[in-house]
Amino acid sequence: MAAGSPFPLQFEPLQTVGTKDQAALAATGGHDAVLIYGAQREPEVIEVLLRAGKPALMFVRLHSGPFYYMYIGVHGHLLRQRTDGLRKSGFGLTDIVVDKPADLVWRLHALQALKSMRGKRIVTIGGSDGWGGHPEAVDRAREIWPLDLRNVSYEELGKNLQDAMQDPQQVSSCKAQARQMLDQNRVTLETDRGFVERAFVLLEVFRKLLAASETDAITVNNCMSTIMPISKTTACLPLMLLNDTGHMAFCESDFVSIPAGMLLGYVSNNPVFLCNPSLPYDGQVTVSHCTAPSRMDGTTSQTIRILTHYESDYGAAPKVEVPKGQVLTVIDADFASMRWLGFVGEVSDSPFYPICRTQISIRIKGDARRLAEETRGWHWIVAFGDHLDKVGYAARKAGIEWLAL
């Protein structure tokens, strides 16, 4: 399992536990999770392991080796405790795996993503908010995860930008970086080159702010009304470039959806796309935004057109051409930060409607009518690949209600 894991995974030496005292001793230590091989029917001993406060998984054998008794007893003896109701605790049906080590690995990956989320630091340019007049989402983000929000005022950003633009060496370097990007065959420029050059200056300022806060996560609030007069460009392109280099970079400072974006980023090991949804209709839905990663699989650079930002017709914003047939995971978080909805889809087109620049038409692999009925909140989060099980498992562990369509 450790050798084939997509994330760092270390197992401590196996311990045989047959008494409560042995279980209490095994429950101590610096481990992140407990993996119980349920060979015998010892619910009282297992309860001691579960009370240690660490996430727990149970593996039972049916065909993969010597038969484990808890394949028979885990439901009636442990989960229901000889009653008709399932236990109300952090250990449940989704924590039990039969025969398949790979099913343990993806659960451990989800727990690792959850651990990475706890206390995650994020730079918030211009403060933090919740889209649609839901500032309470910020408090919920601090309460559930809890995120460490480091605010940088626009006054401070403006001073840093002014200093950067008065540094001839830095301006020259940014122009060279812009030229290098625009010379690539996959990139087409359809706005003023100056917007792109100034976007690289803004990118360098963002990088310094990230380094000062010792984090890889950033979000920008009030980007249309505030950042454009200061930077003489838009934040769309810098956010794309940060995502492409392994950062977590979000626009709009929307803490209704940013926690879902962080978690999906950790379970997918890829950049994510925060976007606006359309009406789900006829089995499809269109999502769009004026910034998106151009390497949504983490490595492959997609074709991009650099246009103006849609609403303002100003600055530099990427239209990323997402390949048809690509499987996607989509997460929709509600305004109350109580329930997330998820579904898997497939890219049917990258259209060019008069809406935000990067656009993906998604064929819904599920009940589109129910999706329309159950959609809440506003921004959705999209990632390449099918990660629905991992996101749902981690979200439930965090106390978020989960609906997979």
N, C-alpha and C positions, 0 to 999 in steps of 0.2 A: 504493500500500500504506500509506504513512504517513497519507494523508488519511482512509482508511477504517478505520484501526486503532482498536480499543477501548482501547488503552493508549498511552502516549507512545512514539513510535518515530521515530528519526532516522537517516537514511542518510548516511554519509560519501561523498565523491566517488568515483565508479567508477574503479578502477585496472586497467589492462591488464597482465597478468602472463604472461610467456612464458619466463622463465628462473628458476633457483633464487635468484639474487641479487635479482631483482625481487620474487619471492615473499617473501624474507626481509625486504625493506624494507617491503612491504605488511603484513606480519604484526605490525609494531611499531605502537604507538599505544594510545590509551585506549578503543578500541572494546570492546564486550561480546561480539560474535559476528562470525563471518566468513560472508559469503554469496558462494559461488563460483558463477559462471555457467560451467558446464562446456562451453564451445564447442569446445575442442580436446582431443585425447588427450595429456595431459601429466601422467601419474601422479606422476612424480618432482617436478615443480613443485608439484603439489597437496599432496604429502606435506609439503613445507616449511610450507605454510599450516596444515596439520593439526597439526604439531608445536609450533605456537605456544602451545598450551594453552588456546585460546579455543574455545567451542562453534562448530561449523561446520555450515552447510547448503549443499546444492548444488541449483541449479536447472538443468534441462535442457529444451530445446524439442523438441517433436515436431510439433505442429500450430500452435502459437501464434506462429510467426515463423520466421526462418532456423533450419534444422535444426542442433542441437548434437550434436557427435559423441559426447559422453559418455553420451548416451542409449543408445548401443551399447556403449561401453567401460567404463562405471563399474563394472559388476558383475565382469566378468572381469579387467580390468586393475587397478582400484583396490581394490575390496572384497575380491576373492579373490587379488589379486596373482599371477595366473596359476597358482593352485593350486586344490585342491578345497575349501578351508576359508575361511570368512569371517574377515576380520581381527579381531583382538582389540584393539579400541581404542574410543575414544569416538565414532567416526564410523561409521555403519552404514546399513542399508536405510531406516530411518525418517527419516534426515536428507536424503533425496533426494526432490525434488518435480519432477513433470513437468507443465509447461504452466500450472499453476494458482497464481497469486500468492496467492490466499486461503489455500492450504495452507501457504505460507511464513509468512503472518501468524499463524496459530494456533500454529505451532511457535515463532515468535519470542515470542508471548505466553507460552507455557509456559516459555521460557528467562527471560523477564522475571520471571515468578512465582518461578522458582528463584533468581534473583538477589535478589529481595526477601526470600526465606527465609533467605539466608545471613547468619548473625550476628544474626538477628531477636531483639530484646530483648522479654522478657515478664515482667511482675510476677507472682510466685507467692506468693499469700497463704497462709501456713501451710506453706510449703515445696513441693517438687516430688516427684512419685512416679510409679509405674507401676501401674495398676489390677491387682488380683489377686495382689499380692505380687511385682511385677516392677520393683523400683527400678532395675534395670539399664537400663531404658528411658530414664531420665534421662541416663545416660552416653552412650547411643546417640544421643540427640537432640543432645547437645553435640558428638558426634563427626561425625555425618553432615551436620548442617545449617550450621554449629554454632550452636545457640541460646544467647543470653545471658540466663540466668535470674537475676532480681533478687528475692531473697526478702524478704518483709515478714512478721515474726513476728506471731502473734496478740496478743502483748503490745503491740506497736506499734499494731496495728489497734485494739485496745481503747482505748488512750489517745486515738487520733485520733477514735474514735467518741464517747468520753466528752466530749471537747472540743466536738465538733460538736453533741451533744445539749444541752450547757449554753449554747449560743449562741442566744439567743431569736430573733435575726434570721434565722439559718440554719434553725432549726426552723420558723419561720413561712413562709419561702420554700419549704421542702420540703412543707409542708402544702398550700400553694397549687399547687405542681406536681402533687401527688397529686390534688387536687380537679380540676384542669384535665384530667388524664388520665381520671379516672373520669366526668367529665361528657360524654365522647365517646359517641356512639351505638353505636360498635363495641365498647365495653367494658362488661362486666357484672361487678359486684362480688359475690362469694359467700364472702367471708371478712371478718374484722374490719377496718375502715378503718384502725385504728392500725397494723396490719401494713404496709399500703401506705405510710402516711406515714413510718414508720421505714425502709422500703425506700428511700425517696428520700434520707433522711439517709445511709444506707449507700452509695447511689449517689454522692453528693457526695464522700464519703471516698475511694471508689475512683477518682474522677476526679482528685482531688488527688494520690493515689499515682501514677497514670499520668503526670500532668504532671511530678511530681518525678523520675520515671525516664525522661522524654522518650520515651515509647512509646505505642502504641495497643492493646497486647495485655495481657491479664490472665487469671489462672486462680485458682480458690479450692480449697484442699485441706481435707478433713475438714469439709465445710460443715455436715453434720447434727450432728456431735458437738461442734463447737467454735464455729462462727460464730453459731449461734442464741442461746446464752446471752449472748453479748457484744452482739449487735445487737438482740435482742428481736424478730427477724423472720428471714427467710431471704434468701439471696443470689439466689434464682431471678429475681425481678423486676428487680433492678439489672442482672444479666447480660443479660436481654432488652433492657433499655433501652440498654445500652452497644452491643450488637450492632446495634440499630436505628439508632444514630447513627454507624456506620462503624467501630466498634472491633472487635477480636477478643477475645471474652469467653467463657471456657470454665469449666465447673464440674469438680470432682473432681481437677484438677491431674494428669490422666492423660497422661503423655508417651509412652504407647504410641500414642495416637490424635491428640493435639494437633498434631504435625507434619503429619499428613494433613489436619487441619482448616485449618491455616494455608495449606497449598499449595492446597487446593481453594478457599479463600477468595480467594486471589490470582488463580487462573485463571478463576474465575467472576465476579469483581468483585462478589460478593454475600456477605451473612452466611451462616454455615453452622450446622447443627444437629447437636450432639454428642448421641448417643442410644443407648439400649439396644435390641438387636434381639430378636425372637422367633424361634421355629423357622420356617424357610421351609417352607411347606406349601401344596400345591395351587396352586402358581404365585403365592403371595402371601407377604408377610412384614409384620409390624407393628413399627414402631419407636416409642420413647417416651422422654421425659424431662420433668423438671419445670421446665426452662427452655428456651426456644427463641426465636429472633428472630420478631417479629411482622411484619417487613418482609423476607421471605426473597428477594424480587426486588430488594431495595435501596431501593425507593420506596413500594410499595403496602402500606398498613396493613391487615392481616387482622383479622377479628373475634376477640376474645379474651374468655375468662372468667377472672377472677382468683379462684382457689381456694386452699385450703391446699396446702402441700407434701404429696405423697402419703404417704410412709413415716411422717412425724411428725404429720400432720394439724395443722400449725402454719404460721404465716407466710403469705406471699403468693406464689403460683406461677401462671404463665399457662398456660391451655389455648388454644393458637393453633389456629384452625380453618383448615386448609390446603385450598385449593380442589381439588375433584375434577377429574381429568384433567391436573393439572399434571405435567410431565415432571421427573424428579429424577435426579441423579447420586448414587450411594451408594458410599462407600469403606470397606473393612474392613482395618485394619492388624493384623498379627500381633504377638504379644507379643515376639518376638525382634527386631522392627524390621528384618526382612529382606525381607518380602514383603507387598505390598498387593494386595487384590482389589477390583475395581470392577465395577459394573453400572448399567444405566439402568433406571428403573422409572417407573410412572405412578400417581398418587394415585387410589385407589379409594374411600377413605372417611377421615373423621376421627372415629373411634369414641370411646366413653367407657367403656373397660373399667376395672376396679379395678387400675390400674397407674399409672405416672408420667403427669402431666397432659396434656402435648401428645402426641398420638398420631396416627400416620399409617399407614394400611394401604396397602401398595404392591403393585401388580401388577408382577411381575418380567418384564422384557423379556429373557429368557434362560432358561437351564437351571436351574430352581429346585432340582432334586434335586442337581445338581452344586454349587450354592451352599451347600446344607446340608452337603455333604461337604467343601467347601473352606474354610468359614468358620473363621477363627482369631481370636485376641484376644478383645476384648469390645466396647468402644464402636465404633459406626459413625459416619461423618460424612455428612451429607446436604446437598445444595445444589440449588436450582432450576436447571433446564436440563440439557442434555447436554454434559458437559465431559470425557467419558471419554478421548478421544484426547489432550487436553492434559495431563491428570493423569498418564496412563500415560507420555507422552513425558518429562515433567519428572521423574517418579519414577525412570525408568530412568537418566536423566542423573545422578541423585544416587546411583546404585548400588543402588536398591531393585528387587527382582524384582517384576514386574507381571503380574497375571492378570486379563484382562478377560473377563467372562462375557457 
